[in-house]
Amino acid sequence: MEVINSLGRRKTSVARVYLSKGTGSVVVNKKDVKEFFPVDVLQAKIRRPFELTETLGQYDVKVNVFGGGINGQAEAIRLGIARALVKVAEENKTLLKAEGLMTRDPRMVERKKPGQPKARKKFQFSKR
């Protein structure tokens, strides 16, 4: 199997995922996943596609991720891994789609409007 690459996005985070046969090592921006994401919840988010498809420890993952915060980056990586696993085996798609891992979350930060301090907040209104 050659290297399979895919893209994952969440908010302003973009993750380029490279999947290849291996021992299950995950490297994010040239660091181990445990070093890059010290929080267990974020590590679990990244492992989730492998757990669902029962391929934990079968693939090496190399990721380049930038933009956004740590949660957005973790979810972008999760989407990238899920897309790569579908490229490996098409039958994975039904498992991942049922858990909602194949859907790109469209929620983004709303833009700031002119004449307001923030997107929805208004300056104090004075009647007189």
C-alpha positions as CSV (number, residue, x, y, z in Angstrom):
1,M,0.0,0.0,0.0
2,E,1.3,3.4,-0.9
3,V,0.8,6.6,1.1
4,I,-2.8,7.8,1.1
5,N,-3.3,11.5,1.8
6,S,-6.5,13.4,2.7
7,L,-7.6,16.7,4.1
8,G,-9.6,17.5,7.2
9,R,-11.0,20.9,8.2
10,R,-12.7,22.4,11.3
11,K,-13.3,26.1,11.9
12,T,-10.0,27.6,10.8
13,S,-7.9,24.5,11.2
14,V,-6.6,22.5,8.3
15,A,-5.0,19.1,8.6
16,R,-3.2,17.2,5.9
17,V,-3.2,13.5,6.8
18,Y,-0.8,10.9,5.3
19,L,-1.8,7.3,6.0
20,S,0.4,4.3,5.4
21,K,0.7,0.7,6.6
22,G,2.6,0.4,9.8
23,T,2.5,-0.1,13.6
24,G,0.0,2.6,14.7
25,S,2.3,5.6,15.3
26,V,0.7,9.0,15.0
27,V,3.0,12.0,14.3
28,V,1.6,15.5,14.3
29,N,3.8,18.3,13.1
30,K,6.9,16.1,13.7
31,K,5.9,15.5,17.3
32,D,4.3,12.4,18.9
33,V,0.5,12.7,19.3
34,K,0.9,12.5,23.1
35,E,3.3,15.4,23.1
36,F,1.3,17.5,20.7
37,F,-2.1,16.8,22.3
38,P,-1.4,16.2,26.1
39,V,-5.1,16.0,26.8
40,D,-6.6,12.5,26.8
41,V,-9.9,13.6,25.3
42,L,-8.2,15.0,22.2
43,Q,-6.1,11.8,21.8
44,A,-9.3,9.8,22.0
45,K,-10.9,12.0,19.3
46,I,-8.0,11.2,17.0
47,R,-8.2,7.4,17.7
48,R,-12.0,7.2,17.2
49,P,-12.0,6.4,13.5
50,F,-9.5,3.6,14.0
51,E,-11.6,2.2,16.9
52,L,-14.8,2.2,14.8
53,T,-13.2,0.4,11.9
54,E,-11.2,-1.9,14.1
55,T,-7.9,-0.9,12.5
56,L,-6.1,0.4,15.7
57,G,-2.4,-0.2,15.3
58,Q,-2.4,-1.1,11.6
59,Y,-1.6,2.3,10.1
60,D,1.0,4.9,10.6
61,V,-0.3,8.5,10.5
62,K,1.7,11.6,9.7
63,V,-0.1,14.9,10.0
64,N,0.6,18.5,9.1
65,V,-1.9,20.8,10.9
66,F,-2.2,24.5,11.2
67,G,-4.7,27.2,12.2
68,G,-7.3,27.4,15.0
69,G,-7.0,26.0,18.5
70,I,-6.2,22.5,19.8
71,N,-9.8,21.2,19.7
72,G,-10.4,22.4,16.2
73,Q,-7.1,20.9,15.1
74,A,-7.9,17.5,16.7
75,E,-11.3,17.4,15.0
76,A,-9.7,18.4,11.7
77,I,-7.2,15.5,12.1
78,R,-10.2,13.1,12.9
79,L,-12.0,14.1,9.7
80,G,-8.8,13.6,7.7
81,I,-8.1,10.2,9.2
82,A,-11.8,9.1,8.5
83,R,-11.5,10.2,4.9
84,A,-8.2,8.4,4.4
85,L,-9.7,5.1,5.9
86,V,-12.6,5.4,3.4
87,K,-10.0,5.6,0.6
88,V,-8.4,2.4,2.0
89,A,-11.6,0.4,2.2
90,E,-15.0,1.7,0.9
91,E,-16.9,-0.5,3.5
92,N,-15.6,1.8,6.3
93,K,-17.8,4.6,5.1
94,T,-21.0,3.3,6.5
95,L,-19.4,2.8,10.0
96,L,-17.9,6.2,10.1
97,K,-20.9,8.0,8.6
98,A,-23.2,6.5,11.3
99,E,-21.0,8.1,14.0
100,G,-20.9,11.4,12.1
101,L,-17.2,11.3,11.4
102,M,-17.6,11.8,7.6
103,T,-19.3,15.2,8.0
104,R,-17.4,18.4,7.8
105,D,-18.6,20.6,10.6
106,P,-19.7,23.9,8.8
107,R,-19.8,26.1,11.9
108,M,-17.5,29.0,11.7
109,V,-17.0,32.2,13.6
110,E,-19.4,34.9,12.5
111,R,-17.8,38.0,11.1
112,K,-17.8,41.4,13.0
113,K,-20.2,43.9,11.5
114,P,-19.4,47.6,11.1
115,G,-21.0,49.9,13.7
116,Q,-21.0,47.1,16.3
117,P,-18.3,46.1,18.8
118,K,-18.7,42.4,17.9
119,A,-20.7,40.1,15.6
120,R,-24.0,40.4,17.5
121,K,-23.3,42.7,20.4
122,K,-24.5,46.3,20.0
123,F,-23.4,49.5,21.6
124,Q,-25.6,50.7,24.4
125,F,-28.8,52.3,23.2
126,S,-29.8,55.7,24.6
127,K,-33.4,56.8,24.1
128,R,-32.7,60.4,25.2
